[in-house]
Amino acid sequence: MALTLDEARQRAGVLTVHSYALTLDLTGTETFGSLTSVRFDSTAPETFLELRGARTVTMVVNGHPVAPEDLAYDGRRLPLTGLLTGATNEVVVDASLPYTTDGDGMHTFTDPADGERYVSAYLGLDVAQRVFACFDQNDLKATFTVSVTADPAWTVLANARPVRTEGGVWEFAATPPIPPALVVVAAGPWHSVTWEHAAGSGDPLPFGWHARRSLAAELDRDADELRATTEACFDHDAAIFDEPYLFDSYDQVFVPGLNWGAQEMPGCVTYRDELLPRGALTDRLRATRATIIAHEMAHMWFGDSMTMTWWEDTWLQESFADYLGYRVAEDAAGFPGALVDFEVGRKPWGYDADRRRSTHPVAPLAEEVPDVDAAAANFDAISYAKGNACLRQLATWLGDEEFWAGTNAHLSRFRLANATFDDFVDSLDSVSSRDVRAWVAVWLRRSGHDTIVVDRDGDVPVLRRDGLRPHAFTVAAYRDDGARLVHVGSRRVELAEDAVALPDYAGLAVVPNAGAETFAALRPDARSWATLSTRLCEIADPVVRSVLWSTAFRLVRDREMSVDDYLALVGAQLPAETEPSIVEAVLTRSRRTVVPERVAAEDASSAIGRIAAAAAAGLAASMTAPTASVDDRERALAFASGLASTSPDVDLLRRWLADDAPAAGLPLLPAVRWQAVARLAELGAADASLVRAEQERDGTFEAELGAARALAARPTEEAKTAAWSAMAQDPDVSNRLFGALADGLWVPEQADLLRPFVGAYVAQAPRLARRGQAFEGVVGQAFPTIPLDEGQLRLVREALAGDVPVILRRAWEDRLDDRA
């Protein structure tokens, strides 16, 4: 039974939790030991602890063992009775719990590269109870003192500095008050790079980056950059926040099997280790990684020190960190183009979510998130991409001075405590001359988004809004002089109820939201779109280009642009695109969204061929550019990745593998090599022996996943049956392997072959989803990414009339809406 809002409020009303002493024994291979001592005051004689899935459990309450027949443990909760109401209680729970392979709880992983084992506690919403007995809610913060027994050859990382390490026992200092969900332990034979750093006048703190031993060369390759990025972000945050950094160390570790891109555990941030790839590192990935580093560091203040009270407000922590991540990566860490990446790669995710039946206010009321399952479903693009965009618009509307004054007042007021979104609004309102509450009411308490429409009064562009929100943004104007597209000027506009005419831009093509300041769809006038879409690649500002590509994504998804016109735009304009993040976003969006959702099965091969032709032309243009600059190399790598996943040319892909290069002087990155192998498999040109030879050649965990995907991609019934059996029949299949198999299984050009497997997925997914919250999300993400006919969509609708778990139901309803 998921914790409800009413239960959380009732428990928070009677408890004050002081401390946890947590002792973990990770020496077992099937289960681990979890001994928890929690001290708390209570004004009621009864409450409950959460502990999920324990194999064995005993409990002592205030020195009195609880008899087994009185324990009343139901697999999720431990009732507590007879508590002291005039003194501090101490409850000790000794349990053994299973390891997991799905990223929810104490995750175990054995590295095929060297046989080394790693064990890490990945917590979060409703997950701490899978590792230790606790009051698993954000507003019952406490200090944590952690001790871990592990292989003596291992290094153990946690939220605080180690104070004793001897004979495989690691003891850590007590943390400041944090929620149970933010506890972390990461154990294994890590390869580490450590140093000390002080920001401003503060004392030096220990810092570290850590990775699997088999990734030692990659960590050493990137160590200088990772250190520089970390220090730049830390120094920036220490300067903009009035509150000091409140934890005693700052470790960052690339871990296997994490379900999120990263997790903001105080003092010890975890990152999925795909962010430390083998081979040459693209600038695109470097910038993405810097953005995530900045995002997680922002959480140290906004989320870890000040924490939201209930899950309805968690969007604010995530959106704030997301907003700051892109901004700090560009402004402080030296990665220009982060805003382009957000506008073309991430914000469209928010627009997609906002058009579905599942859309919800960015800031829902607490009563609209009645339990933890509902909260888990709301960890979505509304809470991240749209929320980030809304905060960017709020900062634009207020101005930086007022935005940061209110933010700092809030963080100081709720230092090491819990707060609500209304508290944050109070803090902003107290320093601003503008009506922040009115802004919040229309922007954050309502779902949906406005459309900025461009009309013409004769030759004069006129802006109006279709909606009810005030907008502040930049408008850019362009003139086509025949030989080139000329940027004439830009100006700031505030658009509310009254239309805004732009007489200075009469006769010109205009782009509202040219600085990507607001969250609104664009409906350009015919004159502007005709000019801009035929000269898109000539626009000098990549932010403006990203805004226009995002507009094209929306137009084709909303059926205001035909697929044929969209693919013609890609073919004509993308090959000359110079920004790698735009190249990657357009190719990925075209292949993974436009084709499955807007192309009939019989036209899928043709559509993918047109995407491949654009990628091939872009690769050729990049390699023959007269400057042959680093930027040209980066765009070439982006085009090569897209071509590896779409090319119908078997000889070309085989040549890439033989030469280990897509072109002279351009490396075939390991991830792109596996894309090429998978594409050959899709085309029926890579049998099992070729795939296994590639796996042996590589020998890493990434090779295991690449081989699984490629074998699943082969266009035979036997290959599809084997892939589906591995997904559906192995109760311990890992989250990563399940995802790789699904990626290989669903090939748009194989829609007819896959017909029976669509039915099998719909029938079996609800059972598979009941394994756990995170795995349920993985099962939902495995929805068929192929063109589906009406009969197949009907199967999904009929299944939804039955018993489908909450997160999976949400994923399926979203996929149906995307295809409407």
N, C-alpha and C positions, 0 to 999 in steps of 0.2 A: 504494500500500500504506500503510495507516494505521500510525502508530507504535504499537508494542506496549509493554506494561509492561516486559517483559523487556528489550527494546531500550533503553528509557529508563533503566532501572536500570543496564544495562551501560555506557551512554554516560556517565551521571552518575558512575559509579564510576571512570572514567579521565580525565575532563575537568574542568578548572577554567577557566571562561571569564572573561576579564578585561574585554573591551570590544568594542563595535561602533562603527565609524565608517560612517555610512549617508548616502549621497548620492543624492537622488532628483531626476530631471528630469521635471517634469510639463508641459513645453511641447508635447509631442506630443498628438495627439487619438486615435490608435488604440492606441498603446502608450506606456509610460513607461519611463524609464531607471532602473535600480537598481544602484548600485555599493556593494558592501559589503566592508569590511575588518574581519575578526574576529580578535582576538588571544586565544590560549588556551594552556594547558599540557595535555599529554597524557602519560599513562603507557603508552599503547599506540601502535603505529605506524600504526594504521588506525582510521578512524571514518567518519562521513558527515554532510554538511549536507543540510538540506531546502530545496528551491526548486521550487515547483510551477508548471508551465505556462509556463515561459520560452520566448519565441520564438527568442531568441539567447542564448548564454551563453559566456563565457570565464572561465578561472580561473588564478590564479597562487598557488602554494604556496611560501611562504618564499623569494620572489623568483624562482622558477622557473616560467615559463609551462607549463601543461599542454597538450600537443598535442591538437588536436581529436579525433584517433583514440583518444586515451587518456582522454578526459573521462568516458566511460561514464555520461553523464547520461540518465536514463530518463523524464524529465518530472516526477519527484517528488524524486529524491535525487541528490546529487553525492558519489560516493565520494572519500574522502581517504586517500591512501597515502603511505608514506615520511615520516611525521611525526617531528619531533624529540621525543625523550622526556626530554631533559635540559635543554631550553631552551624559551622561549616561541615558539609558532608564529604566523605571520600568514598568513591566507588571504584573497585578494582575489577577489571574484566580480563580474563585470560582465555585466549581463543586461538584456534588454528583455522586458517582461511586458505582457499585455493588461489594459486597464481592465475593470471589471465593471459590471453594472447590477443585480446581485442581492444587494448588501450584503455580499459576502464578498471582501475584498481591497481594491484601489484602485478605489473606487466613483466613477463619473462621472455627473453629472446636469446637464441644461440646463433652466433654469427657464423655462417657457412664458410666465410673466408679463412677463419683460423680456429673455429670451434669454441671461441670464448663466449661466456654467458654473461648477460646483463639483466639486472632486476631493478625496475624503477616504479615508484608509486606515482601514477598519473591520476590526480584527483580532479575536483571540480564539482559542478552541480550534482548533488545526490550521490557522490562517489566516495567521499571520505569513509563512509560507513563500510565500504568493501575492504578497508585496510585496518581500521581500528574502531572501537566502540566510541561513539561521540554524540553530542547534541548537534546534528548536522544541519545548521542554518547559520547564515551570515551574521546575524545580530547577536549571537552568543560567542563573542570573541573571547579568547583566553591566551595565556602564554603557553608555549610548547617547549618541553625539554625532551629531546629525542636521543635514544641510544640504539645502535644497530650492531648486531653480530653478523658477520659475513666472512667470506673467504679471506684469509689474511693477506692474500695477494691483491685484493681489490682496493679501490678507493671508493669511499662513500661520501656523497654530497647531500647536504640538507639546507634548511632555511638559515642556519646560523653557522658560525665558526666552530670547528671541532675544538674541544678543550682537552680531549684525551683520545689517543689512538694506540691501542696495544693489543697484540694477539688477535686481531680481527674484530675487536670491539671498538666502535667509534661512538664517542659521547660528544654531544653538541651543546653549546650555550643555549640558554633560554631565549626564546624570541620575544619581541614585544607582542601585545595582544593581536592575534590574527584569527580569522575564521578557520574551522577545520578543513574547509575546501581548499585552502591555500597551503597546506602542508605538502612538502615534497621530500622524497628520498630517491637518490639515483646511485646505484651501486654496480660496480663492475671494474674491470681492468682498464679504466679510462686512460687515454693519453691526454696530458694536461699542459697548458701554458698558463703560468701564473705571474702576477706582478702586483705592485701597490700603486695607488693613485689617490691624489687628494684634489678636490675641487675647491677653488677659492681659498679661504682660510681654514678649511676643515682639516681634520687629521687624516693621514693616509689610511685607505681601506684596502684589504686584500681583494683582488680581482682574479678571475680565472675563466679560461675557455677550455672545454673538455669534449672529447669525442671518443668513439669506439677505437680500440687499438688498431684495427684494420684501416681506419681513416686517419692515422697519424700523419701520413705524408700530406694529406689534404689540409689538415689543421695547421701543420707547419707552413704550408704554402700560403695560407690566408691569415696567419697569426698577426702579422703586422697591421693588416687592414682591419681585422676584427678588433684589435686593441685600439687602433686609432678611432674607429667608428664608435666603440663603446665610450671612450674618454670624451669624444666630441659631444655625444648625446648626454652623457652624465654632466659635463661642465655646463652645457646649455640648460638642462633642467634645473641644476643647482642654482643657476642665475635667475631663471624666470619664476621659480617657486620660492615663496618666502619661507616655507617650512624646510628644515634640513632633511636629508636622507636619513631614515630612522632605523635602518637595519645595519648589522655589523660587518657585512661582507657582500660581495656581488659576484656570484658564479653564474656562468652560462654554459649549458651543456647540450650538445647535439645527441638526441636520444632516438632509439629505434621504436617504431610502432605508435608514436604519438598521434592521436586523432585530430588534434588541432595543428595549425601552423606553428604555434608556440603557446606556452602558458606562463603567466606572469607571477609565478611563485616568488614571494618576497625573499630576496637574498640569493635565490637560485632559480634562474629562468631556464625552462626547458624548451628546446627547438626540435622539430622533426628533422632527422639528419639528412633528408633530401636537400636541405639548405647547405650542405657541405658536399657537393657533388665531386665525382672523379673527373679528371681531364681538365681542359682549359675552362676557366670561369668566364661566363659572358658578363658584360656590363649590365645587362638586363637583370640577371640574377643577383649581381652584387647590389644593385639599387633596391631590389625587392627585399633582400636580406637586411640591408640598412634600415629600410622602412619598418620591418618587423622588430629589429633591435630597438629602434626608437619607440615603437608602439609599446613594447613590453616594459621598457624603462619608465615611460609615463605612468604606467600602472603602479609603480612603487609609491607614488604620491596619490594618484587618483584611482583607487580601487583596493590597494593594499594597506595604506595608512588610513585614509578615509574609504570606507566600504559602504555600498548601498545596503539598505535594511532588508528588503525582500527582493525577489528576483524580477519583479516588474520594472525595477529601475536599473537592472544590470546593463541595459542598453547604454546608459549614460557613461558607465565606466568604459565600455568597449568603444563607443563612438568617440569619446574624448581621446582615448589612446590612439584610435585609428586616425583621427584628425591630426593629432600631434605627431604621429609616426610619419605621415607623408610630409608634414611641414618641417619637422626637425631634420629628416633625412636630406631634404633639399637645402634648408637654410643653414644648418649647422654641420652636418656630416659630409657635405661636399658631393651630393648626388643629385645633380640637376635633372629635371624631367620627372620627378616623383608625381607632380600634379597631373602630368600627361598620363602616366600609368593609372592613376586613380580614375581619371575622367573616362578613359577608353576601355580600361580593363575591369574596373571595380564598380563604378557608379551604374553602368547598365544593369548589373546584377540587382541593384536597388530598384531601378525602374521596372524590371521584370517582376520583382516581388510585389510591387505596389499595384500591379494590374490584376493580381490574382484574387480569388475569393478569400484567401488566407491573410490578405493584407490587414494590418492593424496599426493603430497609432504608434509612432516612434516611442512615445511615452504613455503606455497604457496605465490605467488606474490599477491599484493593487488588486481590487476585486475582479479585475479582468484577467488576472493570472492566479486562479484559485488553488493551484497545486504545482508541485515540482514538474510533473509531466507537461503541463501547459507551458511552464517556463522554458523547458527544454526545447519545445517546438518554436519558441520565440527567439532562439539564438539563430537569427537568420539575416538576410540581406537588409531588412528594415532596421535591425538593431546595429548593424555594422555600416554598410555602404550608405544607406539613406541617412542614418543618424550622423555619420561623419559629415555628409554634405550639408545637413541642416545646421550643424555646429559651425561649419565654415561660413554659411550664410549668416548665422547669428553674429559671429565675430566681424563679418563684413558690415552688417547692419549697425552693430553697436560701436564698432571701432576697437582696435586692439587694446587701447588703454583701459577702457571700461571692462572689456571681457576679462582681461587678466587681473584687474583689481577685484572683480567679483569672484573669480576663481580662487584667488589667494585668500580672500576673506573666508570663503567656504572651507578650504583645506585647513586653515588655522582653527576655525571654529570646531571642526569635527576631527581633530587630530587623534588618530588611533581609535576612532569611534565609528558609529554608523550614522547614515544620513539618508534622507529621501530626496527625490527629484525636486519636490516643493522647497526643500531646504536650499538647494542650489539656486532655484529661481529667486528665492528671498535674497540670497547673497548677491546675485547679479542686479536685482531690482534696487538694492540698497545703494548701489554706486552709480546707477545710470539715470539719466534724465529722460530716457525713453520708456515707453510702457512695455516692459519685458513680459508681464503677465499676459497682455493682449497678444503679443507675438507668439508666446508659447501656446496659447489657446488654439490658434489657427494652424500653426506649424507642427506642433508636437503632440497635441491631444486629439488631432483628427487624422484619419488615414487618407491616402490618396495624395496626388500632387497636381499642381497647376500646369497649364500649357501656356507658353508665351507665343502669341500669334503675331505674325508680321502681315499687316495689310498695306494697301497703297491708297493714298489720297492723291490721285493723279500720279506724279512721279515721287511723291514724298512718302517714305516709309513711315508707318504708324504702328506702334507697339501697343498691344492690349493683352490682358491676361484673361484666360479662361480658368477661373478659380477664385480664391478668396484670400490669398496670402500676399503680404507686401514683399517685394523683391528689390534687392540692390545688386546691380551687376554692370558689367562693361558691355558696350556695343561697339563692334568693329565694322568699318565700312571699306568696301573694295570696289575698284573700277577695273573693268576689262578693257585695256587699250588696244586689243588686237594681238599684240606681240607677247604681252604678259599681264598677269593680274597684279594690280598695284594696291597696296594698303594706303588708303586715304587718311584715315584717322580713327581714333577710339575715344569714347567718352563714357563716364559713369551715368547710369540711369537708375532712378528709384521709381518702380512701377507699382501702382496700387489700383484703386478703382478707376481712376481716370486714365484714358489712353494717352500715350506720349508720342507726339509727332516729332520727326527728325528732319526738319527742312534743310539742315546743313548737308544731309546725305541724300538729297533728291537725285533720283536716277541711278543711285548706287546699289550694289548688293550689300546687305547688312547681315551680321551674325550677332544676335542677342546672346548674352551669357558667354561672351568671348573669352572671359577670364575664368570660366567654370566656377563662378562664385555661388550660384544658386542651384537648387534641385527642382528642375521643371523641364517638362518636355518642350521641344521647339517645333513650331509649325511654320517653316519659312514660306515666304511668298514665292510664287512661281518664278518671278524674275531673278530673285536672289538665288534660289536653288539651281536654276538652269546655269547661272554663271558659276557658282561655287562648286557644284558637283562635277562640272567639266574641267575645272582648273584646280581641283582640290589639292593635288600634290604640289602646286606652285605656291600655296600659302606659306609664308615664311614661319609663322608662329605655330609650333607643334601643338600648343594648347587649343588653338582655334581648330586645327585639323582634327584633334581628338574629339572636340565638341561636335563637329560635323559627321565624323564617323559614328559617334554615339547616336546622332540623329538618324543616320541611315539604318542602324540596328533597330531603332524603334519603329521606323517607317515600314520595314519589311515584316517585323514581328506583328505590328498592328494591321497588316495587310493594306497599308496605304501606298506601298511600293511593291511591285511584283518581284518575285524571285528572279525572274529573268533580268529585270532592270538592276536589281541589287548586284547580281553576279557580273553584269556588264560594268557596273561601277567599280567593283573589285578588280576586274580584269584591266580596266583602263587606267585606274588611278593608283592602285597599290604597288605595282612594280617600281614606281618612282619614289615611293615613300622612304624617307630617310631615318625615321624614328623607329628603332627596333621594337619598342613596346607597342606602337601602333600596328606594326607588321604582325607581331605575335597575336595581338588581340583580334585583329580582323580575320586572320587565318583560322584561329581557334574558334571564334564565334561562327564563322561561316560553316566550318566542318562539323562542329559539335552541337550547334543550335539551329542554324538556318536549314541545313539539309534534313536532319531528322524531323523537324517540326513543320517545315513549309514546302517540302519536296515530296512528290509521290514516289513510291518505291521503284517504279519502272524508270524514273528519271534520276535516281540517286547517282548512278555511275557517271552520267553526263555532267551533273552538277559538281561532283567531286573532281572530275576532270578539268572543269573550268577553274576551280580553285587551284588545282595543281599547276595549271598553265600560268596563272598569275604568280604563283610562288616561283616557278621556273624562270619566268621573265625577270622577276625581281632579283633572283640569285644571279642571273647572267648580268644584269645591269650593275649589281653591286661589285661583281668581280672584274668588270671592265671599266669601272668609274675612273676618270682621269686622275683623280686625287689619290686613289688607293689608300685612303686614310683609315685610322682605327675605327671611325664611325662606319665606313663602308664595310669593314670586316664584321662589325657587330650586326649590321643589317643583313649581311650575307648569311651569318649564322642563324638569324631569325627566319629568313626565307628557306634555308636548308632544312630547318626543323619542320616547317610547314610542308615542304615538298616531300620529306621522308614519310609523312603520314598520309599523303594523298596521291603520289605519283602512280600512274598506270604503267610506267615504263620499267619492266622487269630488268632489262639489261642495264639501265641506268643505276638502279638500286644495287644490283650485283656488283657493278663496277665500284660503287662507293664502298662496299664491304671489302672488296679485293684491295683497293687502294688505301683504305682507311681514311678517305678524304672525299668530300663531295666536289671539290675543285682543287686545283693546284694551290698549295699554300694555305688551305682552309682545313682545320682539323675536323674530323668526324667525332664529335663529342660522344662519350659512352651512351648517354641517354638518347641521342639522335640515332646512333647505330642501332639501338634496340627498337626505335621507331621504324627504321628501315627494315629490320628483320620481321617485325610484326606486319608491315605493309606487304612484304613479299609473301608472308603466310596468308594474308587476306586474299592475295591474288592467286593463291594456289601454287606459288613458286618456291616455297620453303617447306620442306617436309620435316618430320620429327628429327631426322639425323642432322640436318643443317642447324636446327634450333639447338639441339643438345650440344653440338660442336661449339656453337657460339657461347653457350652457357659454360662449358668447360674452359673455353678460351678466357672468359671473364672471371669466373670463380667467386663472385661476390653475392651478397644478398640481393642487390639490384639485378643481378643476372638471374637469380631464381624467379623474381617477379617478371622480368622481361621474357624469360622463357615460358612461364605460365601464360602470359598474355598472348605470346605468339602462337603457342600450341592451340590455345582456345580460338584463335582467329582463323584457323584453316577452314576452308569452305567445304567441310565434309560433315555428314551426320555423326560419324564416329567421334570427330574432334569436339563437336558441340556437346555431345552426350557426356564425354569424359569431363569437359569443363563444368557442365552443370552439375554432374555428380559430385565433383570436388567441392563445389559451392554449397550444395544442398544436403550432402550426406555426412560430411565430416563435422561433428559438433565442436571441434576445437580449431577449425580453420581460422587463420589469423585475419585480422582486419585488412592488412595489406594484401595478402594473397587473395582474399575474396574480391577486393577491388580490382586487382590485376586480371583475375579471371573474367570478371564482368566486362572490363574494358575490351578484352579480346573477344568475348562471346558476341557482343552486339556490334555488328558491322553493317552499316546502312545498305551496302550493295548486296547483302545476303538476306534480305528481308524474307524472301520466300522460304529459304532453308530454315530460318529461325522461327517460323510460325508456331511449331509445337512448343518451342522453348519459351515463347511469350506466355502461353497458357500455363506452362509449368511454373514460371516465375510468379505469376499472379496467384496461383494456387498455393505455393509453398512459402512465399515471402512472409505472411503473417506469423507462421510458425518460426521461421528463422529469426524474425525480428524480436521475439520474446527472450532472446539470449541476454539482452541488456540494452541500456539506453544508447550507448555509443554505437554498438553493432546494429541496432535498429536504424540508426542514421546511415550506416554503410549500406544496409539492405535497401533503404529508400533511394540512395544515390545510384544503385545498380538497376534502376528502372530502365527498360529497353531504350537505348539511344538509336533507334532505327525508325524509319517511317512506319506508322501503324495505321491500319485501315479501321473503318468504323466498327467492324466486328470485334477487333482486338481491344479498341477503346471501350466497347460495351462490356467486355470481360472485366475490365478494371472497375467500371461503374457498378457492375453487379457485385463484385467482391466488396466494394466499399459499403454496400448495404448490410454487410455482415460484420463480424467482430475483427476489426483491424486495429492494431495498437496505435496510439496517438501520433507518434512521430512518423511512422510509416504512412498513416492515413493522410497526414499533412503533405508528405512528399508526393503521394499519388494524386491527391487533389491538385497540387501545384502542376504536376506534369499534364494532367488533363486540361487545366486552364491554359497552359503554354501552347497546347495544340488546338485550342479553340479558334 
